[in-house]
């Protein structure tokens, strides 16, 4: 039983790390592509400059939501792709709660 719980916790940590890396890559793309809205780029730069190497799923979801809200007017094919990815990250805390049986962190 304990081994099974440990295995699930390791899988959760791996999934969380992957979500964090996707968020930082989205920030890099926004910065590299030169978001037309100064606010979107500023939020992305602040997240990248925070120096964090990990975040809780809830924080990942909040950051993704904040960036997406600032990118509403950003147009173009790259913008649409980045926004779709960010919208998936917005749900990160919901699937974690579901995984943990309805309990948050």
N, C-alpha and C positions, 0 to 999 in steps of 0.2 A: 504494500500500500504506500509506504513512504517513498519507495523508489518511483512509483507511478506519479506521485505528486511532484517529486523533484523533476521528473522528465517533462511534465506539463509546464512547470515553472520555467525551465530552460527554454522550452519552445516559445513560451510567452515572451521571455527576454529577447530571444532571437527575432521574433516578429516585431516587437517594440523597436529594436535597433534598426530593423529594416524600414519601418515607418519613419523613424527619425532621419535616416539617410535619404529617403525619398523627399522629405520636407526640405532638407538642406540642398538637395539637387534642384528642386523647384526654385528655391531662393537663388541659386547660382544662375539658373536659366533666365530668371526675371532680370537679374543684374546684367548678365551677358547680352541679353536681347534688347536691353535698354527700354524698359517699360516707359511708355509715354507719360504716365501719371507719376509725378514725383513721390506721391504717398506710397504707392505700391512698391517702388524700388527702395524707399526708405525703410519700410517694414521688413522687406527681405534682407536688406543690409544689416539692420539691427539684429535680426535673428542669427545671421551668419557671424556677426561680430560679437555675439554674446559669449562665445568661447565654450559653450556647452557641448558636451560630448554625448549627452543623452537627455531625454525628456520623458515625462510620464505621457501616456496616451492622451489624457485629457488636455495637457499643455500642447501637444502636437495638434490636436483637433482645434484648439483655440487659435493657435498661430495660423493654421491653414485657413480658418474662417476669416481672421483679420486680413490676411493677404488677399483672399478672394474678394472680400468686400471692397478693398482698395483698387482691385483690378477690373471692376465692372465695366469701365469705359475702354479698357485695353482691347484693341481689335487685332485681327489677323489670325492666320492658322496656328502659329506658335502659341498665341495667347489662349486660344480655345483649348489646345492640348493641355497646357499648364493648368488652366482653370478646372478642367475635368479631373485631373490628377488631384489637385488640391481639394476638390469637393469630395473625393473618396476619403482623403485624410480627415476631413471634418467628422466622419463617422467613427474614427478610431476609438474614442472613448466608449461609444455604444457597444461595439463588438466586444470590448474588454469586459464591460459589465455583464454582458450576456455569457461570456466565457466563464466568468467567476460566479455564475448563478444569480445574477441580478445585483451583486454587490459591487460597489466602486472600490477604488484603491484604498 
